[in-house]
Amino acid sequence: MSLAVLRSRALAGMSAPPVTVEVHLANGLPAFTIVGLPEAEVKEARDRVRAALQNARFEFPARRITVNLAPADLPKESGRFDLPIALGILAASEQIPADRLDDHEYAGELSLSGQLLPIRGALAMTCAIQREHQDHGQPRSFILPAANADEAALLPEAHILPARSLLEVCSHFSTRDPAARLQRHPPRSAVDVPAYPDFSDIKGQLQARRAMEVAAAGQHSILLVGPPGAGKSMLATRFPGILPPMTLEEALESAAVQSLSGSVDMDRWRQRPYRAPHHTASAVALVGGGCHFHALGRLNTNKRD
């Protein structure tokens, strides 16, 4: 078999469009080419994958290797495609069986030793897998680095298979012993929402409090304007406390945004997000212009000095 096809995901904002990783081995002078609009970090996968395979005691084929990341018009970035590329080379060279590769999706960056390094957007990719396949039967399992397993398992229905190294993933496909295969990561149990600063602590500010109550009840945006020391930060900090608890879908959406930055607070992911930039922050430093909350749908609170 000289062709292997695997499934992975790209990141485009909050969405995680599917990417087909096609690996073809051909005769000719040894070469390793990656096509499909890869950015610099994806092109560097050639060296990472070669070293990881050799250090894991696999044979790196001395053939013309072509990796296609389809669709070709979708930009591909980061090292998340290292794992599917490495598995595709092993399957195309018949070093691992390829009969069960289509049952999974893959994402993971490889170190030179073959260890799997954490990636950004694991939760966003997991949500995309569930949405895409909820109307088409059982979704594919998701093989990803063990460091991202807790984050991806926030979605209760997701079938997450964490791995620490390329060798563990290869053993999953090569062994006949079910106990030696990758085991599903248990879904994360519900956590209590941490307490917010109490809105009842505010003394006075009757007009501002009334405006916030109306905004919270009607799911409106609110803009706080005033000189430093007027109480804008105090009011904004306590505003989430009068909003209804986030639903699971809203909490997952909020956590997926954090996942894109590479970090999810596993103890506070059910809490409404709050950011308080300093009043001297530039417009470029602000994302959306101030402090952000998620209400029943979406609710932004901006404060301006």
C-alpha positions in Angstrom: 0.0 0.0 0.0 1.6 3.3 -1.1 -1.3 5.6 -0.1 -2.8 6.4 3.3 -5.7 8.7 4.2 -6.3 10.1 7.7 -8.6 12.7 9.2 -7.6 15.8 11.2 -8.8 19.4 11.9 -7.6 22.9 11.1 -8.5 26.0 13.1 -10.3 29.0 11.6 -11.4 31.2 14.4 -14.0 29.3 16.5 -14.6 26.7 13.8 -12.4 23.6 13.2 -13.0 22.6 9.6 -12.0 19.0 8.6 -8.7 18.3 6.9 -7.9 15.1 5.0 -4.3 14.1 5.3 -3.2 12.1 2.3 0.3 10.4 2.3 1.6 8.9 -0.9 4.9 7.0 -1.4 6.3 6.9 -4.9 9.5 5.7 -6.5 12.3 8.2 -7.3 14.9 10.2 -5.5 14.1 10.5 -1.8 12.1 13.7 -1.1 9.5 14.9 1.4 7.0 17.4 0.2 3.9 18.9 2.0 1.3 20.6 -0.1 -2.1 22.1 0.6 -1.3 25.7 1.7 0.9 24.8 4.7 2.4 27.6 6.8 6.0 27.6 8.0 5.3 25.5 11.1 3.5 22.8 9.1 6.4 22.6 6.6 8.8 22.1 9.5 6.9 18.9 10.2 9.2 17.2 7.7 12.1 17.4 10.1 10.1 16.7 13.2 8.4 13.6 11.7 11.6 12.2 10.3 13.4 12.5 13.6 10.4 11.1 15.6 10.1 8.1 13.4 13.8 7.3 13.5 14.0 7.8 17.3 11.0 5.5 17.7 12.9 2.8 15.8 10.7 2.9 12.7 12.1 2.9 9.2 11.9 6.2 7.4 11.1 5.3 3.8 13.9 6.4 1.3 11.2 7.2 -1.3 9.5 10.2 -2.7 6.9 11.2 0.0 4.1 13.6 -0.8 1.7 14.8 1.9 -1.5 16.5 0.8 -3.5 18.5 3.3 -7.0 18.9 1.7 -8.8 21.2 1.0 -6.0 23.0 -0.7 -7.5 26.5 -0.3 -7.7 26.3 3.5 -4.6 27.6 5.3 -2.9 25.1 7.7 -1.0 26.2 10.7 0.7 24.8 13.8 2.2 21.4 14.5 -1.1 19.6 15.1 -0.6 17.7 11.8 2.6 16.0 12.9 0.8 12.9 14.3 -1.5 12.2 11.3 1.5 12.8 8.9 3.7 10.3 10.8 0.9 7.7 11.0 0.2 8.1 7.3 3.9 7.5 6.4 3.9 4.3 8.6 0.6 3.1 7.1 1.7 3.8 3.5 4.9 1.9 4.1 3.0 -0.9 5.7 4.7 -0.6 9.1 1.4 -0.4 10.9 -2.0 -1.7 9.7 -4.3 0.7 8.0 -7.6 -1.0 8.3 -8.8 1.1 11.4 -7.3 4.4 10.6 -10.6 5.9 9.3 -12.3 5.2 12.7 -10.4 8.1 14.3 -9.4 11.7 13.9 -5.9 12.8 14.9 -4.1 15.9 16.2 -0.8 16.3 17.9 2.6 17.8 17.7 5.6 15.5 17.8 8.9 16.1 19.7 12.1 14.7 18.1 11.9 11.8 20.6 8.4 10.8 19.5 6.6 12.3 22.5 3.2 14.0 21.8 3.2 17.7 22.8 0.0 19.7 23.7 -1.8 21.7 21.0 -4.1 24.7 20.9 -7.8 24.4 20.2 -8.4 20.8 21.3 -11.8 21.6 22.7 -12.9 23.5 19.6 -11.9 20.5 17.5 -13.7 18.1 19.7 -16.9 20.2 19.5 -16.6 20.3 15.7 -16.3 16.5 15.6 -19.4 16.1 17.6 -21.4 18.6 15.6 -20.3 17.2 12.3 -21.2 13.6 13.1 -24.2 13.9 15.4 -26.5 13.4 12.4 -24.4 10.7 10.8 -24.2 8.0 13.4 -21.3 7.4 15.9 -18.7 10.2 15.6 -15.0 9.2 15.2 -12.8 8.8 18.2 -10.3 11.6 18.7 -6.6 10.7 19.3 -4.7 13.6 20.8 -1.9 14.3 23.3 -2.6 13.3 26.9 -2.0 16.9 28.1 -5.2 18.0 26.2 -7.4 15.1 27.4 -9.0 16.9 30.3 -9.9 19.9 28.2 -11.4 17.8 25.3 -13.3 15.6 27.8 -15.4 18.6 28.9 -17.7 17.5 26.2 -19.5 14.5 27.8 -20.3 12.7 24.6 -16.8 12.9 23.1 -14.8 9.7 22.7 -11.3 10.9 23.6 -8.3 8.6 23.3 -5.2 10.3 24.9 -1.7 9.2 24.1 1.7 10.2 25.4 3.8 9.2 22.4 3.8 8.0 18.8 4.6 4.5 20.0 1.4 4.3 22.1 -0.7 5.3 19.1 1.1 2.8 16.9 0.5 0.1 19.5 -3.2 0.9 19.5 -3.4 -0.1 15.8 -0.9 -3.0 15.9 -2.0 -5.0 19.0 -4.7 -7.5 19.2 -5.0 -7.1 23.0 -7.9 -4.7 23.8 -6.3 -3.9 27.1 -3.1 -2.7 25.4 -5.0 -0.2 23.2 -5.6 3.4 24.0 -8.4 3.8 26.6 -11.1 6.3 26.6 -10.5 9.3 28.8 -13.4 9.5 31.3 -15.7 12.6 30.8 -15.1 15.3 33.3 -17.7 15.5 36.0 -19.7 18.6 36.6 -18.0 21.2 38.8 -19.5 23.7 41.1 -19.5 27.3 39.8 -17.2 29.4 41.9 -18.9 32.3 43.7 -18.8 35.7 42.1 -18.3 39.0 44.0 -21.7 39.8 45.5 -23.8 42.5 43.8 -25.3 43.4 47.2 -21.9 44.8 48.3 -22.5 47.9 46.2 -23.7 50.8 48.3 -25.4 53.7 46.5 -24.9 53.9 42.6 -28.7 53.5 42.3 -28.9 54.5 38.6 -26.0 52.3 37.6 -27.4 49.3 39.5 -30.8 49.8 37.9 -29.2 50.0 34.5 -27.3 46.8 35.1 -30.3 44.9 36.3 -32.3 46.0 33.2 -29.3 44.9 30.9 -29.1 41.6 32.6 -32.8 40.9 32.4 -33.1 41.9 28.8 -29.8 40.5 27.6 -28.6 44.0 26.5 -25.0 45.3 26.2 -24.0 48.0 28.6 -21.3 50.7 28.4 -19.8 52.2 31.6 -18.3 55.7 31.2 -16.8 57.8 33.9 -13.6 59.1 35.4 -11.2 56.8 37.3 -12.5 56.0 40.8 -16.2 56.3 39.8 -16.9 52.6 40.5 -16.9 51.2 37.0 -14.6 48.3 37.8 -16.4 47.5 41.1 -19.8 47.4 39.2 -18.4 45.4 36.3 -16.8 42.8 38.6 -20.1 42.1 40.4 -22.2 42.1 37.3 -21.8 38.4 36.5 -23.3 37.6 39.9 -26.8 38.7 38.8 -26.7 36.8 35.5 -28.2 33.4 35.3 -25.8 30.4 35.3 -24.4 29.5 31.9 -25.9 26.4 30.2 -23.5 23.6 29.3 -23.5 24.7 25.7 -22.6 28.3 26.6 -19.9 27.1 29.0 -18.3 24.9 26.3 -18.4 27.8 23.9 -16.6 30.0 26.4 -14.1 27.3 27.2 -13.5 26.7 23.5 -12.5 30.4 23.1 -10.0 29.9 25.9 -8.8 26.7 24.2 -7.8 28.7 21.2 -5.3 30.6 23.3 -3.8 27.4 24.6 -5.2 27.4 28.2 -8.5 26.5 29.8 -9.0 27.0 33.5 -10.3 23.6 34.4 -11.6 24.8 37.8 -13.5 27.8 36.6 -14.6 26.9 33.0 -18.3 27.0 34.1 -17.9 30.6 35.4 -18.7 33.5 33.2 -15.5 35.0 31.8 -14.4 38.4 33.1 -11.4 40.5 31.9 -10.5 43.8 33.4 -7.8 45.5 31.2 -6.1 48.6 32.6 -7.5 51.9 31.5 -4.1 52.7 29.8 -4.3 49.7 27.5 -4.2 50.5 23.8 -7.0 49.8 21.4 -4.9 47.0 19.9 -4.5 45.3 23.2 -8.2 45.1 23.8 -10.2 42.3 22.3 -13.7 43.6 21.7 -13.1 46.8 23.7 -13.2 45.9 27.4 -14.7 43.5 29.9 -16.7 40.6 28.4 -19.4 38.5 29.8 -21.7 35.8 28.3 -25.3 36.1 29.4 -28.2 33.9 28.2 -26.9 34.5 24.7 -24.1 37.0 24.4 -23.6 40.1 26.6 -20.7 42.5 26.4 -20.0 45.0 29.2 -17.5 47.7 28.2 -16.1 50.4 30.5 -14.3 53.5 29.3 -12.5 56.1 31.4 
